[in-house]
Amino acid sequence: MARYKPRAKKLRLAKAMQHTKWAPLWIVPKMNRGLKRVHPSRYTRVKRSWRRTKTRV
């Protein structure tokens, strides 16, 4: 990748990095009503891994 990146490309890469994060921990009991212990990544909207899917930036 280039050493100097345009601002728009940096913003797209930053947004793609946010798609790898978990949901906040307070979401889990709210969604399950405290019934089950579930991993927070289940409730993230978009899941992306650097191995599985590549970003088309």
C-alpha positions in Angstrom: 0.0 0.0 0.0 1.2 3.5 -0.7 3.0 5.4 2.0 0.9 8.5 1.6 -2.9 7.9 1.4 -5.6 10.3 0.3 -7.9 11.5 3.1 -11.0 9.8 1.6 -9.2 6.4 1.5 -8.0 6.8 5.1 -11.6 7.5 6.1 -12.8 4.3 4.3 -10.2 2.2 5.9 -11.0 3.6 9.4 -14.7 2.8 8.8 -13.8 -0.8 7.8 -11.7 -1.1 11.0 -14.8 -0.3 13.1 -16.7 -3.3 11.5 -14.4 -5.7 13.3 -15.4 -4.6 16.8 -17.8 -6.2 19.2 -21.0 -4.7 20.4 -21.0 -2.9 23.7 -21.2 -5.2 26.7 -24.3 -3.6 28.1 -26.2 -4.7 24.9 -26.0 -8.4 25.7 -28.2 -8.5 28.9 -30.6 -6.1 27.2 -31.0 -8.3 24.2 -31.2 -11.6 26.0 -33.0 -10.3 29.1 -30.4 -12.0 31.2 -31.3 -15.5 30.1 -28.2 -16.7 28.2 -24.6 -15.8 28.2 -23.8 -14.8 24.6 -20.6 -13.4 23.0 -21.0 -9.7 22.2 -19.8 -10.2 18.7 -23.1 -11.9 17.9 -24.9 -8.5 18.0 -22.6 -6.6 15.8 -24.1 -5.4 12.5 -21.3 -6.2 10.1 -18.7 -8.8 10.9 -15.5 -8.6 8.9 -12.2 -10.5 9.3 -9.0 -9.6 7.6 -8.7 -13.3 6.5 -12.2 -13.9 5.3 -13.3 -10.8 3.4 -11.1 -8.1 2.0 -12.1 -4.4 1.8 -12.4 -3.0 -1.6 -10.8 0.3 -0.9 
